[in-house]
């Protein structure tokens, strides 16, 4: 760059999969872009503060994985543009072209960590790192480096269409809470909780050629070593090797995984670089009560939602780093309620919607998108899409995204309606899925006895009602005819209530089934299928079953209990350490929501964000805050009817933060400007505007 004052510098990068960008050996940007060709993103970074007269070298460390979970078929590709503007009005533009030089990175040949996410086991040769360290220095000998393969001028190659990336990742270096030295001389660092992170170790006195073994994991063995078995780490090899160079050096892995413990065979200064979507801390929800277990559950769910949101909503940061539709829906809800973030949800909705155009002219949606195995659906995941879009609209007030994706929601309803049986009027054998997913997944991985042998499943039919009603609301918002969707939803509700419940009003699992699962009955209340007069008997049935729904769907149970006026049972389910549930996860040493309540015993993921979705019904039932109009312009605040005696917290709405502090005697609320709140107390209701209001509780 020229030797004169810099007023602005912008770095634009598009990568077909993962990169770290450097200016004069200093890391200035990193990111991932696991998108299909034609659906990619570019990321913009302000690098003004990293540019000064005499700055001279721009470089990128780049890696292409190939297809895998969350990574579609495509080709390697890197596109970089650095624009430097000077005080005299001139500018320099640096782009990737044939003047660049490339050299193989410092990774040695290795196997994949697993057969799903396809991260590679990182075997890093520090001697290569040391030899390449001087690339940014004047006079560096790059004579053995190669010319890049130049495809052409943009748009070309995999970059036929790019969109500005509105989300980006945040990186924070954290230290372990403890480090223990084993008899072997190896050290084990404990980070206190499962984190999505890259291990980082500084060796101040390395010996050239010395091999260092590292193992990350969720659990430790009885002898203190870190467990790296298929059962402990979800059939994923979380080992690393590093070959030292001479002297002071740093090993840092390139790709993140989920782990709590890190074992290193040679002592060093251990840290981890934690990554997740970059949210605004000012929008984070807060919650504190007189129940420490409840507070710990809230914190675990809030953290799990944040840590599960990377470049996509993840199945898990350890193994399946793909964006499953149901995982995205559940984590999205927790992120919007727990962190006040809307951008990640908007991005994910657009990405999932794109799968319909790419693969599904019949109206279905991909179960994972983007993905390396292409076309794959799960029927009841598809049904969740219209309701997800409406949830986003209520949280954000963004009607533009509703309009953009409305045709996708309509196509989903068409797909569902084609499967109505003319005799029973029920959705029957909703086509799609395979193996245990055929006709619908219901719940995962444990269905707690749900009768999947029936052709007309109750859960599928109730989700169809929600899809129809949500699409009707979208149509009305957009000024389009909604009557057809509403009429079909009403007809389906009538058929469900006539054919899929017992004489006492409790719902069975499907047509002809004698089993009354918890999930079918929770959906009945939560999705507005059950008539209000049936709520008490259904709620009694729900309570009698304890918790018989997986983390994927258990938030629906809490919603149903709350709507049925059973907030004490919401509290019980969230805080009982002896029964299945969130408190039991904490009691068994979990620090992140699990894939199943039994994950410690069965080997499923112990970093699975979908269990965080219960954060939203917790706020509604136990803090007492419900957003009742799009963008948070109207809210409802209830003095909760549970065994809690005090709770306080903040819920960030699109209109601003709502603060609540209540006990047995008073309720104090802080309402944002231009927001109206209905405050419901035992003695009656009050409508208030912005400002601080305190009410005395009288029964």
Secondary structure, DSSP 8 states (H G I E B T S, - for coil): --SS-EEEEEEEEEESSEEEEEETTEEEEEEE----TTSEEEEEEE-GGG--TT---EEEEEE---SBTTB-S----EEEEEEEEETTS-EEEEE-STT-EE---SB----BS-SSS--B--EEEHHHHHHHGGGGSTT---TTSEE-----SSSBTTBSSEEE----EEEEEEE-SEEEE-TTS-EEEEEEEEEEEEEEEEEEEE-TT-EEEEEEES-B-TTS-B--STTTTTS---EEEEE--SEEEEEE-SS-EEEEEEEESS--EEEEEEEEE---GGG--EEEES-HHHHHHHHHHHHHHHHTBSSSB-S-SSS--S-BHHHHHHHHHHHHHHH---HHHHHHHHHHHHHHHHH-TTS---SBSS-TT-----HHHHHTHHHHHHHHHHHH--HHHHHHHHHHHHHHHHHHHTTB-TTT-SB-S-----GGGTT---SSS--TT--TT-SSBHHHHHHHHHHHHHHHHHHHHTT---HHHHHHHHHHHHHHHHHSB-TTS-B-SBTT-----HHHHHHHHHTT-S-GGGHHHHHHHHHHT-S-S-TTTHHHHHHHHHHTT-HHHHHHHHH-SSSSSHHHHHHTT-SS--SSTTHHHH---S--GGGGGHHHHHIIIII-EEE-SGGGSEEEEE---SS-SEEEEEEEETTEEEEEEEESSEEEEEE-TT-EEEEEETTEEEEE-SEEEEEE---
